[in-house]
Amino acid sequence: MARRAKASSKTSRSASKLPKGSRGELQTLLDFVRYAVSRFKEAKLTFAHGTTDPVAEAAFLVCETLHLHPDQFETFATARVTAHEARAILDVIGRRVSSGKPSAYLVNKIYMRGLPFYVDERVIVPRSFIGELLDSHFGGDDEGSSLIDDTGAVESVLELCTGSGCLAILAANAFPNAEIDAVDISKDALAVAARNVADYSLQERVMLHRGDLYAPVADKRYDLIIANPPYVDTEGMAGLPRECRAEPKIAFDGGADGLDVVRRIVDQARRHLTAEGGLLCEVGRCRDALERAYPQTQFLWLETEDSDDEVFWARLEDLQKL
């Protein structure tokens, strides 16, 4: 406790070095967002944890400090803040600049597909494109757009490298009749996942397992396997920004070419898929390396609003060609 108090005091002193805005200068939510954007740009921060630019990051922090959902920002943008709220906002802005930690760690929250999830330094800050794909590519109305047309027919889902459990929970929402097994090798990560599963009252449908990839589920087969594994190669690991270095290294490090874990997922997937099942896996910028490693396999590369060729889909029949 004493060590934690000492760290908190140090952070407060660092935050106090920021220029102080008086209540006459900073009054509305918009004022504080503008102020934060200027500080973030001066500090040359990186934005890759649920927000893509300093404006979105500032709005996120201001809203969280004021206990507002991000969707409510426009409604309250011109509302004035109290002196107590102003101090809290300036403090969190200061901590973001001085610590270099992702904003999600400072407020212990991140949103995926509009839903809030608890996060802390025990897990990577979730920002997988798979969440969007669960909405857009399963059960769609347009002919040929869905990877699985009848989401109600999906009875079993496996998520590998679950981390905070966000994708497992989103999968439970996307496939209402499915039981989900979520696996991670990290005991600490599973503790965070358990909190999120409990927050959504999904303990009866989302089972958490500690172990190395498929090991905890033995020979069980699934209608869908989803995975957002470590896939950063050696060169990428050396160039990680300060914010990413605050996250667990194990969640990033994919070995020399980024495929150490991905290969094991692909190689063993056919033993764990049902006849009509498929693997949905995120690999970042490893498409070329993956296609060189599996020249006989036809991967279907999926697009999202902010990504191309970072997530692939492969059915059992495609993986049989390995």
Sequence and secondary structure as in RCSB ss.txt:
>XXXX:A:sequence
MARRAKASSKTSRSASKLPKGSRGELQTLLDFVRYAVSRFKEAKLTFAHGTTDPVAEAAFLVCETLHLHPDQFET
FATARVTAHEARAILDVIGRRVSSGKPSAYLVNKIYMRGLPFYVDERVIVPRSFIGELLDSHFGGDDEGSSLIDD
TGAVESVLELCTGSGCLAILAANAFPNAEIDAVDISKDALAVAARNVADYSLQERVMLHRGDLYAPVADKRYDLI
IANPPYVDTEGMAGLPRECRAEPKIAFDGGADGLDVVRRIVDQARRHLTAEGGLLCEVGRCRDALERAYPQTQFL
WLETEDSDDEVFWARLEDLQKL
>XXXX:A:secstr
 HHHHHHHHHHHHHHTTS    TTT  BHHHHHHHHHHHHHHHT    SS SSHHHHHHHHHHHHTT  GGGHHH
HTT B  HHHHHHHHHHHHHHHHH   HHHHHT EEETTEEE   TTS     THHHHHHHSBS SSTTT SBS 
GGG  EEEEES TTSHHHHHHHHHSTT EEEEEES HHHHHHHHHHHHHTT TTTEEEEESSTTGGGTT  EEEE
EE    B HHHHHT  HHHHTS GGGTB  TTS HHHHHHHHHHGGGEEEEEEEEEE TT HHHHHHH TT   E
EEEETTEEEEEEEEEHHHHTT 
